[in-house]
Amino acid sequence: MSAGAELKRAGEALEPSVTRHEYEVAAAHAWVVHEQRQKELTKEREYPGPSLEL
């Protein structure tokens, strides 16, 4: 293997495994989960359920 090919392989190993697209998908998913949780918290405040304390 030539030195150039070895250098190319070494550079590929240093690249992040998560692509920009994967990062954006994960961020969008986290935002949706956050929004759903906020809606649940708001609903609980507006319509408090029975106390879970015994």
TIGUKOL-721726 format. One record per residue (C-alpha): residue in three letters; x, y, z. Coordinates in steps of 0.02 Angstrom, whole numbers, padded with zeros to 5 digits, always signed. Layout:
N
ALAXYZ
...
//
This chain:
54
MET+00000+00000+00000
SER+00069+00171-00044
ALA+00098+00306+00085
GLY-00041+00409+00005
ALA-00167+00268+00023
GLU-00117+00242+00205
LEU-00137+00427+00239
LYS-00310+00424+00158
ARG-00363+00277+00267
ALA-00299+00365+00423
GLY-00399+00520+00378
GLU-00557+00418+00354
ALA-00534+00342+00527
LEU-00533+00516+00603
GLU-00696+00570+00522
PRO-00844+00574+00640
SER-00954+00421+00625
VAL-01112+00527+00637
THR-01151+00621+00478
ARG-01232+00792+00475
HIS-01394+00713+00413
GLU-01397+00589+00557
TYR-01364+00731+00679
GLU-01508+00834+00607
VAL-01626+00684+00615
ALA-01579+00654+00797
ALA-01602+00838+00839
ALA-01774+00841+00756
HIS-01825+00685+00852
ALA-01765+00760+01016
TRP-01866+00917+00980
VAL-02025+00816+00946
VAL-02002+00719+01107
HIS-01974+00882+01202
GLU-02131+00960+01128
GLN-02235+00806+01172
ARG-02171+00811+01352
GLN-02211+00996+01366
LYS-02389+00962+01306
GLU-02407+00824+01437
LEU-02346+00939+01575
THR-02465+01077+01521
LYS-02610+00955+01515
GLU-02568+00892+01691
ARG-02567+01070+01755
GLU-02735+01111+01675
TYR-02818+00946+01720
PRO-02733+00876+01875
GLY-02767+00691+01895
PRO-02795+00601+02059
SER-02652+00607+02181
LEU-02538+00457+02177
GLU-02494+00475+02362
LEU-02571+00348+02479
//
